[in-house]
Amino acid sequence: MESISRRTFSTKLSSGIAGTALLSNMPFACAMDNTSKMKKLGVALVGLGSYSTYQLAPALKDAEHCYLAGIVTGTPKKEKEWMEKYGIPQSNVYNYDNFDTIANNDDIDIVYVVLPNSMHADFSIRAAKAGKHVICEKPMAVSVDECDAIIEACKKANVKLSVGYRMQSDPYTNEVKRLVKEKPFGNVQYVSSDAAYISRGNPGQWRLNKSLSGGGALVNMGVYSIQSNIYGVGMNPISVSAQEFSTRPDYFKNTDETITAQMEFPNGTVAHMFTSHNANANRLFVSFEKGWIELNPCHSYGPLSGRTSKGETIAYPHKSQQMLQMDDFAKHILTGTPNVTPGEMGKRDMIIVEAIYKSISEGGKQISLDLGNMGIVG
């Protein structure tokens, strides 16, 4: 089996990515070389649940361009534990009531909002008003209107905004993008992406409370399928139709359990997606005119695995996706490299989410999408 080696990519700034700029007239390569000489950016995690505890905080210990500088929590017990474990000074510890005073703390450059979905807009906007760059965990918000409010707040405050799409910094994702763009297998004909897991044992969790989550499997895992279908085709969809299924209505009382959807693209390609909180699925399949590629597993924290119809394996040394994601954003702030996951990408995906829910409410009707002016693909 032939192994595909990691490739370096030269990317240009997209006009659709707001707020991206190069440092003065400094050459791009020079700016990249200087990142190692610049200060690390301080990150404050807002919300110390399992994702912050087991993924983000450990990733920040290994990051090159950012570090864990502060925390925001509503649980006093966690304050002491995190201060001792990560050497965080008391002056960099906040709760949800005094959060806005973070504006006075020069140690904090980036605020990463890792709260239930319904709280994303509030704390992202407050972070922007405090003059801090913002990473908002996915989904960006619970509505398109909230996405717009976050984007506008960040623009008004002249701070950078990123959505927590870790897969966009993963080399497997970027290899798929390369193959789609360079077409060694010809044009894309069909894409299928599945992202799902089985939820058991905790019916009281916030993800099953629609007032906190804004939805169920679709907003939690389905955004991975939406994203991979889009970069698997290499363009934004023009319509979507969807269906919803529930096999455990006693457990999933007010959030969606299982959703399938079909996306139509301008070139005629069709992409299928499946997401669920009551099944295990973790795969991306891209069919071309002259072959196919598959990532399986595709959406998990890794290690991932891939193969092609030519018998090649797609393999990279495993690195924390969260580390790569946060370093990408820090480099964007420090040197003007492209913003890999701008707020407009989060808004685009929420437009698609709302269209999927609308299709379901209208019996699977095909819903047109107008994403052509957003300038965001990937």
N, C-alpha and C positions, 0 to 999 in steps of 0.2 A: 504494500500500500504506500503510495506516495504521499508525503506530508507537505501541505501548503505552508510555506514559511510566512512569518509576519511581515507585513509590508508597511512602508511609510507612505503617508498620504500628504500631498500638497493641496491644501484647500484654500479657497478664496472666500472673502467675505460676501455674504448674500445681502442684497438690498432689502430683503424682508426681515432681517434680524436687526431690530432696533437697538441703538446704543452701542454698537460695536465700532471701535476706532483704533487705529494704530498709534503708537507713541510717536508724536511729532513726525519727523521724516526718517525715523530709524528703520533700517531694513528689517523685514520680518524675521529672518533667521537670526539676526543679531539680538532682536528682542527676545526670542526664544532662549538663546544662550544665556541671557542675563537673568533669567528667572531664578537660577540657583544662587545668584548673588543678592537677590532681593529678600526682604523680610517675609516671613510666613504670615499669612493672614489669620487672625483669630476668629474662630467660629463659636457661636453660642447655639446650643441645641435647645429648642423650645419644645418641651415634652420629653419625658424620660421613660417612655414605654419600651417594649421589647425591641423595636427597630433601632432606636437610639442606643439601647443598652448593648445589644449583641452584634450590631452591624456598624452603625455610624461612629460611635465612640472608638471601638477598636480600629476602624479604618483610619481615623484621624491620627492615631498613634504612628501610623506608617506613611502618612501623606507627606509629600515633598514641599508643598506650597501653602499648606494651611494646618492648623492644629486646634485642639479643643481648648478654647479659652474661657468659656463660661457656660452656664446652664440656667434654664428657666423651668421651674417645677412647682407644682402645687402640693407636693408631699415633703414636709420638713425632714423626714427620715432619710430621704434620698439625698438631700443636700449634703449631709455629713458623709455619707457613703461615697458620693462622687467626688467631693473635695479631697478625701483621703486617697481614693484610688487614682485620681488623675492630677493631683496637685493643684486644684483650682482654688484661688484665694477667695475669701468671703466676699470681697468687693465685686467679684464677678458672678455672684450667685443671686438670682432673681426669682420672684414668684409672679403669678399672673396679675397681681394687683399693682406691683411697683415696676412692671416690665418696661414702661415707657421711659423710666430714668436711665435705661441702657444707652440713651442718646448721649449721656455724659461720660461714657466709658470708652476711652481710646483703645483699650485692649481688644474690643469687639469690632471686627470689620464686617462679618457676615452673620446673619441670623438665619438659622435653618429651622423652619416651622414643621414640626413632626407631631402634629395634634390631630384629633378627629377631623374629618373632612369639613364639617360645618364651621370649624374654627379657623380654617386656612386663610380666608379672606381677611378677617379681623386682624389677626396677628401679622400677616404679611403687610397689610397696609400700615399698621402701627410701627412695624420694623422700618418700613420705608420712611415714614414721617420722622423716625428717630435718626435718620441719615445712614442706615445700615443697608448693605447689599443683602439681597433676599434669595434664599433657596426655599421654595415651597414644595413640600412633598406631594406626590401625585395621589389622587387627581388634584389638579390645581385648585379647584373649588367645586361647589355643588351646583353651579349654574354658569352660563356664559356671561351673564351680567356681572357676577362676582369676579370672573376672570378679567373682564374689562376694567373693573374697579381697581384690581391689583396692578394691572399694567399701567393704568393712568397714575396711580399713586407713586409708582416707582419712577415713571417719567418725570413727574412733577418734582420729585425729590432728587432727581439726577443720580439714582442708584441703579445698579444692575439687578436683573431678575432672572432666575433660573428655576426650572421645574425639576423635581427629583426623579428624572428618567435615567436611572443607572445604566440601562441597557445601551443607551446611545454612546457611552464611553467604552463599551466592551468590544474587544477586537473581533469577536465572532460576528456581532452586528455589522461592524464596518467591513468585514470580509464579504458578507452578503451584499451590502451596498456596492462594493467594488464589482462583484460579479454581475450584478444587475446593470450597472453603468457601463462596464467594458464589454459585456455581451459575449463572452467566450462560448456560451451555450445558445446564443441567439436571443431573441426577444422573449420576455416573460409571457406565458400563456395563462397561468393559473397559480393562485397562491392560497394556502390554507394555514391558519394559525390557531392553536389551541392553548389556552392558559386557564388552569383550574386546579383546585384542591378540595379535599373533603373537610368541611367544618364540623367538628363534633365536640360535645361535652361542655360548651359554654354558651348557652342561649342568651345570656345576659351581656355578651360582649358588645362594644359600641358599634362594631361593623354590622350587626344585625338590627341596629336601631336606626331607622331611616332618618330621624331628626338629626342624628349625629353624622351618619355616613353619606346621606344624600342618595343612596342606592345600595345595591348589593354586589353580586359578583361582577357586574359590568364595570362599575367604577373602581373596584378593587383590582381584579385580575384582567378584566376585559380590555383595559387600556393598553396592556401589553400586546394583545392580539390586534387591536386597532393599529398600534404603532408598527408592528412587524408586517402587517399586511401592506401598509403604506410604503415602508422602505423595501419590502419585497417586490413591489411593483415599480417603485421609483417615481411615483406621482401621487397627488391627492385624489380621493374618490369624488365622483360627481353625484352618486346616489347610494342609498342604503335601504335594505328591507330587513326585517328581523322577526324572530319568534321567541316566545318565552315558555319555559316548561318548569313545573314544580312537582317533585316527587315526595317532598317532605314538608308540606304546608304547615304542619304543627310546629316545626322548628324554624322555618323561614316565614315568619308571620307577616312581615311588612317590608321585606327586601327581596329582590329577585334572586332566585337560586341558580337557574340555568338559562342561558340565552345563546341563540345562534343568530348569525347575521350574514348577509351577503352584500358586498360592496362592488359597485360598478365603477370602472375607471375610464378616462377619456379615450384610451387606446383600445377599448373593448375588453380588456382583461377583467375577469371576475375573481374576487377574493372571498373566501369563506372564513368565518371566525366562530369559535366556540369558547364559551367561558362558563364557569360553574363554581359554586361553593359545595357541590355534592358529587364531584368526580375528580379524578387525577388526570391531568393532561398538561403537556409541557413540550410543544413541538411547533416547528415552522417548516413548511414544505413549499418550495418554489419550483414550479415546472416551467421549463423553457422549451423552445422549438427543438433543441438538440440535446436535451438532458435535464437534469434536476439537481437541486441541492437540498439538504435537510439538516436542520439543527435539532437534536434531540438528546438531552434536554436543551431547551432554548431560553426560557424566561426566568429560571431560578438563579440563585446566587453563585452557582458554579461549584466545581468545574463543569463547563459545558462540553458538548461534543458535536461534531459535524462530519458530513460525508457528501460526496457527489456521485453522480451516475457514472463517472469515469473510474470509480474505485479509489479516489483520493480521500484522504482524511483531512479534516479541518481541525487543527489542534494548535493551541497556544498555551504557554505557561500560565497557570492560574494566578490571577491577581484580584484583589478585592474590587468589585465593581463600584462600590461606594467610595473607595479611595480614589479610583480613577475619575469618577464623576466629580467629586469635590475638588480634586486637583485641576481638572479641566476648567471649572468655574473660577478657581483662584487665578489660573493663568490668564483667563479672559480679563479679569479685573486688573491684573498686574501688567500685562503686556499687550492687551488688545487682540489676542487670538479670538477666533470666532466663538460666539456663545453657542455651545452645542445644543442646549435645550432652553431656548428663550421662552418667555411667557406666551408669545404668540402660538407656540407649539401646544402648550397646555390648553389655550383657548380653542384652537382648532379641534383638539380631541374632545373637548366638552361639547362643541357644536355637533360632532358626530354622535356622542353619547346621547344628547337630547334628541337627535333625529332617530336613533335606535328606539328609545323609549316611545317616541311619537308613533313610529311604525307599529310597534307592538300594540299600542292603544287603539290603533286604527286597523287591526286585523292583519298585520303584515304588509300594509301598503308600502309601495316604494316611495321614499322621501328624497327629494332632490337636495343636493348640497351645493352651496356657493362658496368654495374655498379658493377660487382662482386668484383672488387679490391678496391673499395672506402672505405669499412668498415663502412659505415654510413647507418643506418636504423632507421626510426622513423620520 
